[in-house]
Amino acid sequence: MLLEFAKSEPYTLGVEVELQIVDRDTHELTPKAPQLISRWGDSPKVQPEIFQSMLEMSTGICRSAGDAERDLRATAVPLLALAREHGVRLISTGTHPTARYQERKLFPSDRYHGLIARNQWIARRLLIFGLHVHIGMPDPETCIAVQNELLRDLGLLLAISTSSPYWQGEVTGLASSRVTVFEAMPTGGSPVLIRDWREFSTLVGTLQRAHAITSLKDLWWDIRPSPRYGTVEIRVCDGLASIRETCAIVALSQALAMRAGARVTAGKGRSYPAAWLIRENKWRASRHGMEAEYVTEDDGSTEPVRSYLLRTLDELQRDGFAEGSEAYFDELRAIGNGAPTSADRQRALYAKTESFLAVARALADEFEDDVLTGVGSG
């Protein structure tokens, strides 16, 4: 039986940002989510996550990255004020520099306790923070085709967003340690390559009968269909240090999806790449961030990821997929020309101070300064 796919307006957006809650003095994670949520009220734009030191902040349905930025800021401003009342601050990068997962408290939820019961140590390590971008799809077949097109660019999105070079007080040597944690989940990481909606529906039914998943929420692929919302959901990115940076990734994700959809409609969709290429580009982005050599063709041809980003931005703008997002594209172009990612900035500060506390404090400052001074895009 085919899964139902909700109707959504094509290429509209929904954005989810996972936030760290840190003590205002020590800048260590602190389990204040229950207090914050009880004071926040019934608005669905702030929700709990697996640990009590995490929150998820989300938007409504948005037409553009600019709309998403305004929506996120409208939530972040009062959330910051509430955080101050409770003696905490917020960080939005992929990992906290020193936090130990062993010390975290689960949020009281049957789902989260079930995850731990099933996956044990693997699930207990999920002290990671990501960005999820939902993009509306016209129908389920287009959703699968667009997902397959976007597989070639997941490594690019990860490289730009890398923000987790540290894990439990260790210098990992990775630009993104977060994605390596997700890779351990039995239904996490790179997606299964599927050809159409029937094949996806069959796979989901099979996984449920095998008790590999209880629902689609347990399918933690780097990109996946989200039938409940009628979207394709990009989940590969680390959390970005600021709302402004977050929405630059949102703008690029939307433009890439629009281009993919246009190719599919024109009958020019690319066949999905070899599984090794998807995983190799993800690894290279995780290891080297924007210094990676990106695999661009199935024959093994490579290109510096900064060059690949600049070429992609030029193509998207030339073909009209960046309309209204020009300011974000200018910021992405700066990264292509050498501007640092969050991982780069964290490494530079740690090299200067040899202090993880300085890094955590700077991350809280960065998020807070952006929320309090940012005005969004037109």
Secondary structure, DSSP 4 states (H G I P E B T S, - for coil): -PPP-----TT-EEEEEEEEEEETTT--B---HHHHHHHH-S-TTEEE-SBTTEEEEE---BSSHHHHHHHHHHHHHHHHHHHHHTTEEEE-SSS-SS--GGGPPBPS-HHHHHHHHHHTHHHHT----BEEEEEE-SSHHHHHHHHHHHGGGHHHHHHHH--B-EETTEE-S-SBSHHHHHHTSTTEESPPP--SHHHHHHHHHHHHHTTS-SSGGG-EESEEEETTTTEEEE--PBPPSSHHHHHHHHHHHHHHHHHHHHHHHTT-PPPPPPHHHHHHHHHHHHHHGGGPEEE-STT--EEEHHHHHHHHHHHHHHTT--TT-HHHHHHHHHHHTT---HHHHHHHHHHHH--HHHHHHHHHHHHHHHHHH-----
